[in-house]
Amino acid sequence: MQKRVQEDKQSLRQPESFWHDHTRLLTLALPMILANITTPLLGLVDTAVLGHMSAPAMLAGAAVGALILTQIYWVCGFLRMSSTGLSAQARGHKDATLSSAKVLWQTLAVASILGLCLLVLQEPILTAGLALASPSDAVAVHLTEYYQVRVWGAPAAMLNLALIGYLVGQQKTRTVMVIQIVGNLVNAGLDITFVFGLSMSVAGVALASIIAEYAMAFMALYVALKQVRGISPEASWFNRAARKILMKLNTDMLLRNLALQACLAFLTIQGVRFGEMPAAVNAILLQFFVLIALGLDGVAYAVEALVGEAKGANNAAEIKRRTYQGLFWSSLFAIGYSAIFFFGGHGIISLLTEHQNIVNAAVTYLPLMVILPLLAHWCFLYDGVFVGLTKSSSMRDTMIISAIAVYFPVWFLTQSLGNVSLWYALLAFLLARGITLGWSFERLSKRNALCNS
């Protein structure tokens, strides 16, 4: 491993051919794109299995139960971000193996604590979820059944966030891809076995998800432990300075995620207030946002790893080079998405719903969907840059400023236009995030502070 690290550091100092240089970024990005694609496909399998059950309430109950947990897991995504940034920097450090071990054990400790907290708080979380969702009695029964089984996978879900982040930072994106694909296939296979073979109903779908989550956690942990060659956690768990840095990173990124979630939740809730049709249209349009995330997140993951490695090696020039490389590829992806949405947007909407009135209503928003990737790719990419730099305060501040000073004011000023005001606000919000993050990066660059802690 030491030899490989020395070769990687040498590559940071030597100029490479244009194609070989860009190939390194793409070899990290493409596996993550493929891994991302498997997640919505798995959701389709879950939906298809549940949709063939005897009562629609089963599908609705499991869907809401899964939503409660996935929203919590999404907010806890700060674990993945902090783990990636610190792991990537450790890879570029002069003592890479020991530094990587410290990051691994520290982030696993935080993930374990969070997972146990979710188990302890499972009943209050369920009570709050039922109060917010206000389901019918039939749906509530199946929601509770699903949730009370699925919540036991919370420790594995938290460990997966930390481990996937660690492995991405170590540039093991192909390994991450294999782990996620295997986990998703296990989930899909067990869905069918438990529901149709063993007649386990909603609980069977939840149990399949738990087994898949623990399987992925064990696979990721096995690979991660091989990376650190069995170095004891004792040297890192009780390192007060390192623990303080990790807690600050996680707190900043938690606040960032909450601000983002507030904006997306407001879009959903306000759409419901506008009426049944706007709510249905928004559900369709949000899938366009999911689609662009599949590609843009992959590029951002690659940039996180490369920028973090460059910071660990204290190489500001390499940080800037990898950032602008990432912008080049995210721009290409954005242009490609816009072209697909321009020429095939109507077809995408028609695939997502068979109700012609919803299709007709959603099609009127297509010009905004064409613009969406062109405005959004900047914030996706710069998020990756700042994760690699572990500049969490910049991510927190720009997100909160964009929400308070742009998203809600734009919606307030345009709300008389109806549901479309929510999408004007979202586009303005995404653009503001890209601008503020880009400005923060250039400011750090001019002050020669890119490599500062």
Solvent accessible surface area in square Angstrom, and as a share of the most:
residue,aa,sasa,rsa
1,M,41,0.18
2,Q,87,0.38
3,K,155,0.66
4,R,73,0.27
5,V,1,0.01
6,Q,96,0.43
7,E,97,0.44
8,D,25,0.13
9,K,20,0.08
10,Q,74,0.33
11,S,33,0.21
12,L,13,0.07
13,R,154,0.56
14,Q,91,0.41
15,P,134,0.84
16,E,48,0.22
17,S,72,0.46
18,F,133,0.56
19,W,161,0.56
20,H,112,0.50
21,D,10,0.05
22,H,13,0.06
23,T,41,0.24
24,R,40,0.15
25,L,0,0.00
26,L,24,0.12
27,T,65,0.38
28,L,12,0.06
29,A,0,0.00
30,L,88,0.44
31,P,9,0.06
32,M,3,0.01
33,I,19,0.10
34,L,92,0.46
35,A,0,0.00
36,N,25,0.13
37,I,64,0.33
38,T,22,0.13
39,T,81,0.47
40,P,53,0.33
41,L,98,0.49
42,L,26,0.13
43,G,33,0.32
44,L,117,0.58
45,V,46,0.27
46,D,30,0.16
47,T,69,0.40
48,A,52,0.41
49,V,6,0.04
50,L,10,0.05
51,G,45,0.44
52,H,141,0.63
53,M,27,0.12
54,S,106,0.69
55,A,35,0.27
56,P,116,0.73
57,A,17,0.13
58,M,33,0.15
59,L,58,0.29
60,A,39,0.31
61,G,0,0.00
62,A,1,0.01
63,A,54,0.42
64,V,38,0.22
65,G,0,0.00
66,A,24,0.19
67,L,97,0.48
68,I,24,0.12
69,L,1,0.01
70,T,56,0.33
71,Q,66,0.29
72,I,38,0.19
73,Y,25,0.09
74,W,98,0.34
75,V,25,0.14
76,C,11,0.07
77,G,12,0.12
78,F,12,0.05
79,L,0,0.00
80,R,28,0.10
81,M,27,0.12
82,S,0,0.00
83,S,0,0.00
84,T,0,0.00
85,G,0,0.00
86,L,27,0.13
87,S,0,0.00
88,A,0,0.00
89,Q,30,0.13
90,A,7,0.05
91,R,16,0.06
92,G,1,0.01
93,H,71,0.32
94,K,162,0.69
95,D,58,0.30
96,A,0,0.00
97,T,13,0.08
98,L,63,0.31
99,S,20,0.13
100,S,0,0.00
101,A,1,0.01
102,K,60,0.25
103,V,15,0.08
104,L,1,0.00
105,W,43,0.15
106,Q,14,0.06
107,T,1,0.01
108,L,14,0.07
109,A,20,0.16
110,V,20,0.12
111,A,0,0.00
112,S,46,0.30
113,I,108,0.55
114,L,44,0.22
115,G,0,0.00
116,L,107,0.53
117,C,56,0.33
118,L,17,0.08
119,L,28,0.14
120,V,121,0.69
121,L,90,0.45
122,Q,26,0.12
123,E,91,0.41
124,P,77,0.48
125,I,29,0.15
126,L,9,0.04
127,T,89,0.52
128,A,52,0.40
129,G,8,0.08
130,L,50,0.25
131,A,74,0.57
132,L,160,0.80
133,A,46,0.36
134,S,89,0.57
135,P,35,0.22
136,S,66,0.43
137,D,127,0.66
138,A,55,0.42
139,V,24,0.14
140,A,25,0.19
141,V,96,0.55
142,H,32,0.14
143,L,0,0.00
144,T,34,0.20
145,E,62,0.28
146,Y,7,0.03
147,Y,0,0.00
148,Q,78,0.35
149,V,42,0.24
150,R,26,0.10
151,V,1,0.00
152,W,134,0.47
153,G,0,0.00
154,A,0,0.00
155,P,22,0.14
156,A,0,0.00
157,A,11,0.08
158,M,0,0.00
159,L,45,0.22
160,N,17,0.09
161,L,38,0.19
162,A,1,0.01
163,L,1,0.01
164,I,16,0.08
165,G,0,0.00
166,Y,0,0.00
167,L,0,0.00
168,V,0,0.00
169,G,0,0.00
170,Q,1,0.00
171,Q,27,0.12
172,K,62,0.26
173,T,2,0.01
174,R,170,0.62
175,T,37,0.21
176,V,0,0.00
177,M,35,0.16
178,V,81,0.46
179,I,6,0.03
180,Q,38,0.17
181,I,54,0.27
182,V,53,0.31
183,G,0,0.00
184,N,19,0.09
185,L,120,0.60
186,V,49,0.28
187,N,10,0.05
188,A,18,0.14
189,G,36,0.35
190,L,39,0.20
191,D,0,0.00
192,I,94,0.47
193,T,67,0.39
194,F,22,0.09
195,V,13,0.08
196,F,110,0.46
197,G,56,0.54
198,L,107,0.53
199,S,91,0.59
200,M,63,0.28
201,S,31,0.20
202,V,0,0.00
203,A,22,0.17
204,G,0,0.00
205,V,2,0.01
206,A,0,0.00
207,L,55,0.27
208,A,0,0.00
209,S,3,0.02
210,I,19,0.10
211,I,67,0.34
212,A,2,0.01
213,E,16,0.07
214,Y,72,0.27
215,A,31,0.24
216,M,32,0.14
217,A,6,0.05
218,F,138,0.58
219,M,59,0.26
220,A,0,0.00
221,L,52,0.26
222,Y,141,0.54
223,V,31,0.18
224,A,0,0.00
225,L,63,0.32
226,K,130,0.55
227,Q,17,0.08
228,V,0,0.00
229,R,162,0.59
230,G,62,0.60
231,I,47,0.24
232,S,56,0.36
233,P,31,0.19
234,E,124,0.56
235,A,62,0.48
236,S,2,0.01
237,W,98,0.34
238,F,156,0.65
239,N,49,0.25
240,R,189,0.69
241,A,68,0.53
242,A,24,0.18
243,R,100,0.36
244,K,153,0.65
245,I,96,0.49
246,L,3,0.01
247,M,82,0.37
248,K,110,0.47
249,L,6,0.03
250,N,10,0.05
251,T,73,0.42
252,D,4,0.02
253,M,0,0.00
254,L,57,0.28
255,L,74,0.37
256,R,13,0.05
257,N,2,0.01
258,L,83,0.42
259,A,16,0.12
260,L,18,0.09
261,Q,38,0.17
262,A,51,0.39
263,C,1,0.00
264,L,35,0.18
265,A,36,0.28
266,F,44,0.18
267,L,0,0.00
268,T,68,0.39
269,I,92,0.47
270,Q,22,0.10
271,G,0,0.00
272,V,92,0.53
273,R,172,0.63
274,F,69,0.29
275,G,26,0.25
276,E,158,0.71
277,M,66,0.30
278,P,31,0.19
279,A,26,0.20
280,A,29,0.23
281,V,3,0.02
282,N,3,0.02
283,A,56,0.43
284,I,19,0.10
285,L,0,0.00
286,L,40,0.20
287,Q,73,0.32
288,F,0,0.00
289,F,34,0.14
290,V,60,0.34
291,L,59,0.29
292,I,0,0.00
293,A,21,0.16
294,L,29,0.14
295,G,1,0.01
296,L,2,0.01
297,D,45,0.23
298,G,0,0.00
299,V,0,0.00
300,A,6,0.05
301,Y,35,0.13
302,A,0,0.00
303,V,0,0.00
304,E,5,0.02
305,A,0,0.00
306,L,1,0.01
307,V,0,0.00
308,G,0,0.00
309,E,2,0.01
310,A,0,0.00
311,K,19,0.08
312,G,22,0.21
313,A,36,0.28
314,N,113,0.58
315,N,32,0.16
316,A,40,0.31
317,A,71,0.55
318,E,5,0.02
319,I,0,0.00
320,K,71,0.30
321,R,82,0.30
322,R,1,0.00
323,T,0,0.00
324,Y,97,0.37
325,Q,11,0.05
326,G,0,0.00
327,L,23,0.11
328,F,92,0.38
329,W,39,0.14
330,S,2,0.01
331,S,34,0.22
332,L,81,0.40
333,F,51,0.21
334,A,0,0.00
335,I,104,0.53
336,G,31,0.30
337,Y,33,0.13
338,S,10,0.06
339,A,44,0.34
340,I,97,0.49
341,F,2,0.01
342,F,137,0.57
343,F,168,0.70
344,G,27,0.26
345,G,1,0.01
346,H,94,0.42
347,G,39,0.37
348,I,32,0.16
349,I,0,0.00
350,S,51,0.33
351,L,159,0.79
352,L,75,0.37
353,T,19,0.11
354,E,156,0.70
355,H,105,0.47
356,Q,107,0.47
357,N,87,0.44
358,I,24,0.12
359,V,4,0.02
360,N,84,0.43
361,A,29,0.22
362,A,0,0.00
363,V,42,0.24
364,T,102,0.59
365,Y,28,0.11
366,L,25,0.13
367,P,85,0.53
368,L,24,0.12
369,M,0,0.00
370,V,30,0.17
371,I,72,0.37
372,L,0,0.00
373,P,0,0.00
374,L,71,0.35
375,L,42,0.21
376,A,0,0.00
377,H,7,0.03
378,W,100,0.35
379,C,1,0.00
380,F,26,0.11
381,L,2,0.01
382,Y,12,0.04
383,D,18,0.09
384,G,0,0.00
385,V,0,0.00
386,F,0,0.00
387,V,2,0.01
388,G,0,0.00
389,L,0,0.00
390,T,22,0.13
391,K,25,0.11
392,S,4,0.03
393,S,41,0.26
394,S,24,0.16
395,M,2,0.01
396,R,60,0.22
397,D,56,0.29
398,T,10,0.06
399,M,1,0.00
400,I,58,0.29
401,I,95,0.48
402,S,1,0.00
403,A,6,0.05
404,I,119,0.60
405,A,61,0.47
406,V,35,0.20
407,Y,0,0.00
408,F,66,0.28
409,P,49,0.31
410,V,39,0.22
411,W,35,0.12
412,F,127,0.53
413,L,141,0.70
414,T,33,0.19
415,Q,66,0.29
416,S,107,0.69
417,L,107,0.53
418,G,20,0.19
419,N,12,0.06
420,V,35,0.20
421,S,0,0.00
422,L,0,0.00
423,W,0,0.00
424,Y,82,0.31
425,A,0,0.00
426,L,1,0.01
427,L,12,0.06
428,A,29,0.22
429,F,0,0.00
430,L,2,0.01
431,L,66,0.33
432,A,14,0.11
433,R,11,0.04
434,G,4,0.04
435,I,108,0.55
436,T,34,0.20
437,L,1,0.00
438,G,11,0.10
439,W,157,0.55
440,S,14,0.09
441,F,0,0.00
442,E,63,0.28
443,R,115,0.42
444,L,20,0.10
445,S,16,0.10
446,K,169,0.71
447,R,140,0.51
448,N,129,0.66
449,A,6,0.04
450,L,3,0.01
451,C,31,0.19
452,N,81,0.42
453,S,137,0.89
